[in-house]
Amino acid sequence: MSKDKNSNQRKLRPWMEYKLHIVVFFLVIFAEFISIRKIYLTSDVCIVLMPLLYAMILGLGLYLAKPFKLIQNHESKVAEGLMILFMVPLLAKLAISSGESFNSISFAPAIILQQFGNLGTIFFALPIALLLGFKRESIGMTSSICREPNIGIIIDKYGVRSPETRGVLTVYVIGTIIGTVFLSLITSLSTSLPLHPYALAMASGVGSASMNAAALAPLLSIFPSDMSNKILAFSGLSNLLSFCFGIYLTIFLGLPITEKLYRWLEPKIGRKTSATIEPESYQEETDMKNHDLEKEINKLSFKRLTDWIFLLLIFSFFVSCANLIGFKVPLLTSFIGMLILSALAFVSVILERISPHNISSIIWVTIIGIILALPMVPTSQIIIPFVKSVDLSAIVTVYLAYVGISIGRDWDQFKKLGWRGTIVTAFVILGTFLCSACIAHIALVYTNVI
């Protein structure tokens, strides 16, 4: 009887998986009501706990809590399958921010150049990851700072169930927990280095709002108050650029460099440890990355298109509720903003499947979003006010609730990454910060800003 029940359950269309979506909705609402909490370790160093962290941990906890039957293996598989689709509206938000900031980036070449410091994580962290026994997980772990846009890139390129995705999610999870404290400590210690405060401010813009805020606290308290405005300005613009353009740096430079360096270093320094996961563990592939383009085009049925529409509507509503509770934005305003982002996502995933060159939906949504948001394009005046009303962290909170549930199935393998994953995460953050700060300082000197 239970076998038949499970069989029927698996025939449900993804937007009809009511148990999964209702649980996610309540997780998001609960997380937003807890709101942002700060735990001060010293007057300058604090742990910043955000709703996105609660949503992910609670989603994972519900899966692991065996007495509860709401979230089980089936719901986890469905959530895993939704990760790619729900990542695209998030990237649409970043693309529109990129287009909107087109005019503001031209006056600060130092801020643009220091973005290349994000590549420092590859050279700092990849050798460490290989020495600790990671294999292809190290590509996902060390090709970027491993924040939200980078997860989308890795999932899109390698698939949901891949060692690279396991790696990027590991650093994301650990970085979310320890990143704010660690970066705040690094910033405090870096003030003793021969680097200008403005360079340190730019380096603090790693593409994470919580890490950025944590890194700024010691800078603002250590340096004179008359520097505060410029420190905030440099840091804020750098963080915006990391959000918006870090994704392109990863696609065109970060991943190719990491892949080549991995192929060269792994035979020389690669090791097997308890963190090493055998390739057979990744054979089950639940997403669509292993299908060729012709098969993928055949899947663009009316049923599939309606599934995407309903799923994006559900996602938009959940984000709008999170935005209402967390940021007091009217539900209708947020929902219109999310409908714009969802429409861009919908068009992009279709274009990925009908494009003769199999161009990724990430590329499509980036191109469309930037063009529509450019100051000289008429559509920018219409879409930007609504999209700006939707805070990025509200989108991420809903997304991570699904991620938390999806990674529950792989928790045993995540545990194998353990303390070694924490070490790699520390080197990822350290490499990004120090290289960005050094490049920023040199650029500031040569452009006569300092």
N, C-alpha and C positions, 0 to 999 in steps of 0.2 A: 504493500500500500504506500509506504513512504517512498519507494522507488518511483512509483507512478507520479506521486506528488512532486518529486524533484524533477522528473522529466517534464511535467507540465510547467513547472516554474521556470525552467530553462527556455521555454518557448516564448516567454514574455518579451515584448519589445523593451529596449533599455529604458525608455522614458516611462514605462509602466511598472518599473521595479519600485513600487511604492514604499516598501520597507526601507530600502536604501535611501531614497530621496527624503523621506520623512525624518529618518535618523540624522542625516546630514543637516537638514533644516534646523532641527533642535540643537544640534551640536554648535552650529554657527550662531544661533540666537544666544545660547548659553555663554559661548566664548565672548561675544560682543558685550554682553551684560557684565562680565567680569572686567572688561576693558583693559587698558594698559596699566601695568603695575611696575613700579621701580623699587628695587631692593638695593639700598646704598651700602656698599662695602666700606667705602671711605667717603669723604666729602666730594671727591672727584671721580670715583669709580663706582658704577652701579650696574646691576643686572636689570635689563629692560625686558619685561615679559609682555608679549603682545597677543591679541586674540588669535592670530594665525597660528601661533605655537600651541595654544590651548586646543584649537580645533583639530590639529594634526595629532596631538598626543591622545586626545579623547577618542578620536576615530580609531586609532591603533588599539587603545585600551579596550574599546568595545569589542573589537574582533578577538582580542586575546582573552577576554573575560569569558571563560568557558561556560559558566552557568547561564549566561544570556544567549538567547537564540535569535535575536534580531539580526545580528550581523554574523554571517558564516562564510564559508568558502565561496559560495555562489555570488553573494553580494560583493565580496572582495574582488572577484574576477570581473564583475560588471563595472565596478569603480575603476579598475585598472584600464578597462577598455575605453572609459570616458576621459581619461587623462589627456589624450592628444587633442580631442575636440575642445575641451574646456581650457586648454592652454592658449588657444588661438585668440579668443577675446582679450585675454591678458596682454598678449603681444600687440594686439590692435591698439590697446590703450597706450602702450609704449611708443608705437609708431606715430600716433597722433601727437603725443608729447614731443617727438622728434621734429615733426613738421612745424609745430607751433614755435619751437625754439630756434628755428632756422636763422632768424635775424640776430638772435642774442649771442650766438657762438662765434661770430666773426671777429669780435674784438679781443678775444682771449686765446691766442695761439698756444700759450703755455698750458691752459686747461685742456686743450685738444691733444697736445703732444703727450701730456702725462698719462693719457688713457692707455698709451702703449705700455706703460708700466704694469698693466694688468697681465701682460704676457710673462712677467717675472715669476709668477706662480709655477709656470711649467718647469723652469730651470731649478727653482728652489725645491719643489715638492715631488716632481716625477721620480728623480733618483731615490728619494726617501721611500716613496710608495713601492718601488720595485725591490728595494732592499728589505722591506717589511713583508714581502711575499705576495703583493697584489699583482695580478696579471692585467687583463684588459680593463678591469675596473679602474685602474690608475689613469686611463685616458679620460674617463668621465670625471674623475676626482680632481685632476690637475690641469685640465685645459682651460679653466676659467675660475672665477671666484665662486661658482656654483650657486648662484641665486636663481630666482624664478625664470628669467628668460633663458638662462643656460640649460635649465632642466628641459625646456621646450625644444631647444636645439638638439640635445642629446637624444631625447625620445624620438624626435622626428627623424633623425639620421640613423639611429641604431635599433629602434624599437623599444617597446615597454619592457619586455623581458630580455634584457641583454646585460652583459657585465658592465658596459659603459653606463647604462642607466642606473644600475645598482650602485656604481661608484659615485655618480653625481648626486644621487639621493642621500647617500651616506654622508657626504660632506655637507649637503644642505641641512640635513637633520642635526648633525653635530654642530655645524656653524650657527644654526638658529639658537641652539641651547647655550653654547659657550662663546659665540662670536662677539657679542657686545662687550662682555667682560674682557676677553682677550685683546680685542682691538683697542679698548680704552687703556689697558695696561701698556700696550705697545706704543700708543700715542704719548702717554706720560713719559715713558723711558726715552722716546725719540727726541724729546725736547732738549736733551743733553747733546744731541748730535749737531754737527755744523750745518743744519738745514734750516731754511727760513720758515717762520710760522705759516706763511701763506702756502708754502710747498707742502707742509704737513696738513694744512687745511684741505688742500686739493686731494692729497692722498687719502684723506678720510672719506671721500666720496666714492665708496666702493660699490655703490648700487644697492645698498640696503639702508632703509630709513633708520632702523634701530641701531645698526652699527655706526652709521654716520653721526647720529645724535650722541652715542656713547663716546665716540672719538673726539667730538667737539668739546665735551665738558672739561677735560683737563686743559685743552688749548685755551679756552676762554678764561679759565681761572689762573693759568700760569702767566700768560702774556698780558701786557697793558691793555686797559679798557679801550683806549683810542684805536686799537687794532681790531676790536671785536667785529665791527661792521664788515670790514674787508675779509676777515676770517670766515664769517658766516656767508658772505657773498661767494667767495672762492669755493668754499665747501659745498654750498647748495647747488651751484652751477655744475661743479664736478660730479656730484651725485646724480644730477639730472642726466648729464651726458653718459655716465656709466649705465644708468637705466636704459637710455635710449640707443646709444651707439655701441655699448659693450657687446651687444648681441652680434653686430656685424664684425667686430674684431675677432670674436670667437669663431664665427663661420669661416671667415676668409684667411685668418692667420692662426688663431689659437689651436683649432683642431688639426689643421694640416701640419703645423709644427710639432704638436704633441704626438701625432701618429708617426711621423718620421723619427722623432727622438726615441719613441718607444721601440720601434723596430731596430734601432741602432743599439740602445742601451739594454734592452731586455735579455738578449743572449749573453751579454757581458756581466751584468750585475743582478739579474733576476734570480729570485730564490723561491723555494717552496717552504711555507710556514703554515701554521694553523689557520691563517687568514686566507690561504690560497683556496679558491673555489674551482672545482673541476668544470670544464666546458659543458659536460653533459647536463649540469644543473640548469643550463639556460636553453635547453633544446625546445621546451614548450614555448611556443610563440603565439600569444593571443591577440596581438595587434595585426596591422595589415602591411608591415614593412617587407615581408617576404613574398608578397604577391607582385607579379609583374603588372605593367601598366594596362595591358589589354584586359586582363581579368578585372582590374580595378575599375575600368570604365564600364564594364558590364554590370558592376555592382551599383551604378548610379540609377537605381530604380526609384519609383515614386515613393515606395515604402521607406527606403533609406533616406531620401530627402526629407520626408515628413518626420522621421525619427530625429534627424539633426535639428529641425525647426523646433520640435517640442522640447528636446533636451536643452537647447539654447534658451528657450523661454523659461524653463525651470531654473536654469543657472542664473539668468538675468533677474528673476524674481528674488532668488535667495540673496544675490549680491545687493539688490536694492534694499532688502530688509536689513542686511548687515550695515549698509551705509546709513540707513535711517537711525539705527540704534547707536552705532559708533560715532557718526559724524553729523547727526541731526539734519541730514539732507532730506527734503520731502520725497516720499516714496515715488511719486509720479515723475519727478525730475530725474531721479536716479534710474528709474526704469526706462525712460526715453534714452538716456545716455547708454545704458546697457543694450538696448535694442539696436542702437547705432553700431556698437562694438560687435554685437552678435551678427548683424547683417554683414559686416566686413568679414567676420570669421566664416560665415556661411558661404559667401562668394569665393573666399580664398580656398576652402577645402574642395569646392567644386572645381575651381581652376586647376588645382593640383592634379586632379584626376582626369581632366580633359586636355591638359597642356601636352603638346606633342613632345616636349623635352622633359616631362615629369618634374617640373619646377615645384619646389616645396611650398606648402601653404604658408610657412613662415616668411618666405620671400615675397609671396603674393600679398599677404596682409601688411607687410612692412611697406612695400611700394605703394599700395593703395592708400594706406593710412597716412603716410608722409605727404603724398600728393594732395589728398583732400584737406589736409591741415595746414598747408603752406599759406603764409599770410597773403600772398597775391592771388590765391584761388578763392572764388566766391563761397565755396562750400565751407571754408574754415569758419566764417562768421556764424554759421548755423550749427555745426557739429561741436565745435570746441567748447562752448559754454555748458552743453549738456554732458559731454565726456569729462570735462574737468570736475564736474560735480560728483563724479564717481571716484572715490579714493582707491588708489591701487591696492592698499592693504585689505580693503573689503573684498576685492576680487580674489586676492591671494588667500584670504581666510576660507572662503567657500571652496576654492580649488584644493587647499591642503586638507580640508575635511575628507574629501574623496581620496586624496593621496594617502592619508593616514590609514583609512580602511583598506586601501589596495595593498599597502606594503605589509599588512598583517600576515598574509600568506607566506611571506619570505622572511619573517622575523628571525627564525633560527639562523638563516644565513647572514642577516644583518648583525646578529650577535657575534658571529665569527669575526666580523671586521673590528669590533671592540675597540680596545685602547689603541690599536694600530691606526684605525680610522681617525681617532682623535689627534694623533701625532701628525698625520698627513694634513688634516684640516688646519692645524696650527701653522704648518709650513705654507699652505695655500694662502692663508690670510697674511702671514708675515711677508711672503714673496710679493704679493700684490701691493701691500702698503709701502714697503721700503723702495721697491723699484719705481713706483709712481712718484714717491716723494723726491727721489734723486733726479728723475727726469724733470719734474716740475721745477725743482730748484735751479737746474741748469737752464731751462727755458726762461724762467723769470729773470735770471741774470743777463742772458743774451738778448732779451727783449726790453731790457732796461726798466722792468717793473720794480726791481729791487736794486 
